[in-house]
């Protein structure tokens, strides 16, 4: 990473910290300390290997989705205020009708005006919603970061694997781990979807703390993650995989005073000559299916042509 990129990154972090302090009437030392600690962990994970990690890190310091949410709330508040004003006008009109002889043409005109104003306001609100929805879609299409777990997303995985598989200089010693949280639907049904989100964040945290700097973590979708272990042989791949299984098994996630027991199943495969992303992911998924079918909380491996 170049010096100017580091300067840009630190400036971004400081700017976001000032915003956080400004938004709280009584900001505390603990809040600032927590932000700096989290920022330090983010920067420690930044590298320039195959992905635009400067953009990745900056996206953690600048939440564009939060800005869109604020716009949405502001728009809703404005629309709500207008509707309340029109409702008051409607009530006043009805009150006038009760206090004096009804002037039908005048009454019709007033109600038509109210209806026109309400229709215009609803149309305006719909236009804003459409615009904000497009902005969210645009962000989702260009970002490499999973908003919930703060690891790379499926889009980034596609780009990364395309580069690895198409490069003639790629060493044939990287492995893919496909991970699935066991009984995730039961966790959601028993403890709620917020608890399910906490489990995914908890798992991502364990993965980030356990794996090496050169390894890549991606959220594949739902409760599935994909890990790329670079520059590693079969023996060490198995050691790391067993360590992940044990760490998830031994660590306790406490949510609302309850211990949520979590285990994972892992399917592994390794890159061999002429592999493409689809063949790699297919083998890893096949291995994961075997792990789930054989009782979960374990790893299984799928090889190509006995390699």
N, C-alpha and C positions, 0 to 999 in steps of 0.2 A: 504494500500500500504506500502510495506516494505521500510526501509531506503535506502537500496542499489538500489531499483527501482526508488526512488526519485532522488538519485544521478545520475543514468543513464539518467533519463528524463531531468534533468537540464543540464547535460553535452551535451546532444543531442541538446537542445535548443541553448546553447552558441555556439556550433560548427556551427550550421546553421546560426546563426547571424553573425559570423565571415566570413562565405562564402558570405553572402549577402553584407556585407561591402566591402569585397575584390573585388567583381564583379563590383562595381560601382566606377568609377574614382573619383567622387566627392560625396561620401556618406554624408548625412546630419543628423543632430541631430533629425530632424522630422522623418526620415525613421527609425532610431534606436528606437525612442520613440514609433512609430506606431507598430513596430514588437514586442516590449516588451509588449505593451498593449494587442495585439492580443494573444500573448503567455500566458499572465496572464489569459485571458478569457478561453483559452483552458485548462490550468491547473485547473482552478476553476471547470470545468465540468468533470474532471477526477474522476472516482470512480472505485471500484473493484467489482462491482455488476454484476456477471454472465458473463461478457464479458471481454476479454483481453484488458482493457482500456489503459494499458501501451503501448501496441502495437498500439492502436488507436491514442493515443496522440503523440507517436513518429512518426507515419506516417504523422502527420500534420507538424512536424518540418523537415521531410526529404522526399522530393517529388521524389520518384523513377521514376515516369512518366516523370518528367523534365529531369532526367538523360538520359532516353531513347530518349527523343526528341532531346537532344543535340547530342547523338550518330547518330541519323537519319540525322540531319543537317550536321554533320561532314562528314558522308558517302556520302550525296548528293553533298557536296562541292567537295569532292575528285573525285567522278564520273564525275561531271560537268567539272572539270579541265582536266580530262583525255580525255573526249569527245572533248573539245575545242582543245587540242593538236592534236588529231587525225584529226579533221576537218582542222586544219592548214596544217597538212601533206598532206591531200587530196587536198587542194588548191594549195600547192606548186607543187604537182605532175602534176596537170592540167596546171599550169603555165609553167612547163618544157616542156610539150607536145606542147605548143603553140610556144615556142622559138626554138625548134629544130625538126628535123624529128622524127616522132613517131616510137619508138621501141616497137612494140606491145607486145612481150614476157616480156620485162622489165616492161612495163606499167601494164600488167596483174598481174605480180608478186607483184608489189607495192600495187595495189588495193586489192589483196587477203590478203596481210599483214594487211592493214588497216581494212578490214572486219573482219579478225580474232581477231585483237585487240579490236575492238568495241564489237564483240560478247562475248569475254571474260569479258570485263568490265561490260556489261549488265548482264551477268550471275553472276558475283561477286556481283553486286548491288542487284540482286534478292535474292541471298543467305542471304545477310545482312538484307534485308527487312523481309524475312521469319523468321530469327532468332529474330529480334526485335519484330515482331508480336507475336511470342511465349512468349517472355518476358512480353509483355503487358497482354496477356491472363493469364499468371501465376500470375501476380500481381492482376488482377481482381478477380481471383479465391481465393486468400488467404487473401485479405484485407476485413475488416469489415466496411470500410469508403467509403461513397459516395464522389467522387472527387470534384463534383461541390458545393454541399451544406454543406459539412463537418459534416453531420449527419450520423448515421449508415445506411448501405445499406440493400437490400432485403436479401442477404445471411445472414447477422447478425440477421435479424428478424427471419428467419427460425430457426437458432440455439437457439435464445433466447426463442421463443415460444415452441420449442421442450423441452427445459429444464423446463420451467414453467409447461407445461401440463403433463410431465412425472414424475415430482416430487410429492411424496406423502405428502410433507410438504408445498406445495403451498397453501397459503390462498385463499379462494374463493371470493376474493374481489378486483380483478383487472379488469379494463375495457379496451377495444380496441376502438380507434377512427380512422376511415379511412377518410382521408381528400383529397378533390379534388379541384384544382383551377378552378373556374368557367370561362367559355369562354376562355380557354387557347389558343385554336387554333386561335381565333379571335385576341388575343394579339400578337401572333406570326405573323399572316398575316398582321396585321396593323402596328406593330412597329418593326418587325424583330425578329429573333431567339435569338439574343443577349439580347434583351429586355425580352424575355421569360425566359432566364437564370437568369436575374436580379430579376425577379419576384420570381423564386424559391429560390434564395439566400435570398431575402427579407423575404419570408414566413418562411424559416428555422430559420432566425434570430429572428423573432417574437416568434416562438415556443420555441426556446432555452431560451429566456429571460423570458417567461411567465410561463413555467412549472417548477415543483419542481425537486430537485436533483435526486430523486428516479425514476422519470418518464423517459421513453425511447422514442427517436424520430428516425424514420427510413424513408428513401426515398424508397417507394414501387416500383416506376417506373414512368417515364414520369413526369406528374404533380401531382402524388399521394403520400401522406405521410401516415404513420401509427404511431400512438402514443399508448404506453402502459402506462396507469395510474395505478400505484401500490398502494395498501393499501388505497382504496377509496370507498365510498358508492355511491349509485345512485344519491343522492341529490347533493353531491359535484362534481360528474362527470358532471352533467348537468350545474352546476355553471361555472366550468372551460371551458366547451364547448361553452357556451354562451359568456364567456369573450373572447375566441379566435375569435369567429365570429365578435364580436364588435371591437376588436383591428385591425383585418385585414380590416374591413370595414372603420374604422376611419383614419387609417394611410395612408399617401400619398407616393407613389413611383414616384419620378421625374426621367425621363430618357430623355436626350437630350432636356431639357426644357419643356417636356410634362408630364402631370399628367396621370399615368396609373392607372385607377380605378381597384381595385382587390377585389374580394370576394371569399369565399370558401363555399363548402358544406361539411357536416360532417355526417357520419353514425357511430353509436355507438352500442356496445353490451358488455356484461360482461361474464366473465368466469364462467361456472357452472361445476359441477362434470361430469366427463367422456368426457369433451370437448377435442378435438385435434386441432392443428393449422388450419387445413382445415375448420373445422366447425366454428371456431371463425371468420376466415377471410371471410368465405361465408356469415355469418350473418351480419358482418360489411359492406360488399360490398352491400348486399341487402338493408340495411338501407341507405347507401349512394345513391343508385339508387332512393330510395323514395324521398330523399332530393333533388336530381337533378330534378326529375319528378314533384315535387310539387312547383318548382319555383326557386330553388337554394338559396344560401346565408342563409342557415338554417341547423338545425340538425334534424335527425330522428333516432329512436332507434329500434332495432330488438331484440326480446327476445326469449328465448328457453323455451317451455312448460309453458309460462306465468310467468317465473321467471325474 
